[in-house]
Amino acid sequence: MKKKIIGILVCVMLMAVIPAAAGLQVDTEPQEETTGLLKQRIVMRGLVLNPHTTLGGKFAFIGIRVHYTAIGIQGVQRGVLHLQRIVLPDTPKGLITNGYMIVSFRGDIDSII
């Protein structure tokens, strides 16, 4: 009887510890912070697959053909991204479906490409 109670207590402790340990992920990469004035306004549109939020809270998708326009103090930069996984540093605002997206957000285009 004692072994059964100890076994139940161990199971209950493991059921409480495992989810808590899974949520304790530490981000070890240094994050470069720029002020709001130096960030570019980026507009993206195009064909995408599998839009989702990663475990770190960033937005990611597979871009089949994505056009981007980055507007900042350096000027306007335009380009096209073909068949690559794209992770956005900030949460985008706009229309996102599993086939097409048109979004806008603040960030640095060099961290995306």
N, C-alpha and C positions, 0 to 999 in steps of 0.2 A: 504494500500500500504506500509505503514511504517513497519507493522508487517511482511510482506512478505520479504522485504529487510533485516530486522534483522534476520529472519529465515534463509535466504540464507547465510548471513555472518557467523552465528553460525555454519551452516553445513560445510562451507568452512574451518573455524577454526578447527573444529573437524577432518576433513579429513586431515589436516596438522599436528595436534598434535598427533593423535593416532599412525600413523606409526613411528613418531619420538620417542614416548614413548616406543614403542615395541622394538626399537633397543637399548634402554638404559638399558641393563642388566648388572649388576655389579657382578663380580666373587668375592664372599666373602670368599672362601676357601683359606687358605694360601698354596702357592705352594712351594714345596721344590726344590730348584735349586741345581744341582750338576754340577761340572765342566765337560768338555768334556772328560777329561782323566778317570774319575771314572765311566762314563756311560758304560753299557754293550752293546755289539752288540747282538741283538736278531733276530733270524731267526725263522719265523713261517710258517707252511704249514699245510693244512688240509681242511676239508669240512666245509663250512660256509653257513649261510643264512643271508640275509638282510644286506649287508655291506653298511654303510652310514656314513655321517659326522654329528655329533651332533651340537646343537646350540652353544656350547662352542668352536667348531672347532676341537674337538677330533674325532678320527675315531673309530667307534663301529660296532660290528657285533655279531651274535649268532653263537658260535662255536659248531658244532656237534661233531667233533673229530679233535682237533688241536694239532699238535706236535710242541714243541718249543725247541730251543737250545739257551741258554744265555752264551755268551763268554765274560769274564771280567777278572780283575786282581785276582779275587778269584778262578778262574778256570772255568770249563765248567759245566753247570747245564742243565739237560734235563728233559722233562716231557710231559705229555699229559693232555689236558683239554677236559672234556666231557660235552656237553649240558649246556653251561652257556653263559651269555652275557659278552662279553669282550670289554673293552674300552682301546684303546691304547693311551699312553701319547704323542706320537709323530706321525707325518705323515709318514706312511710306504712307502717304495719304492719296487715295484715289481708287480706281476700279481695278480689282485683281480677281481674275477667274482662272480656271485651269486651262485656258487656251489663249487668253489675251489679257494684257494689262496696260494701263496707262496710269502712272503714279508720279508723285512729286515729293521730294524730301530735301533736307539740308545735309550736306556731307562733303567729302573730298573725293573727286572722281578717281584720283590716283590709287586710293585704297580699294576701289572696286575692280578696276581693270587689271 
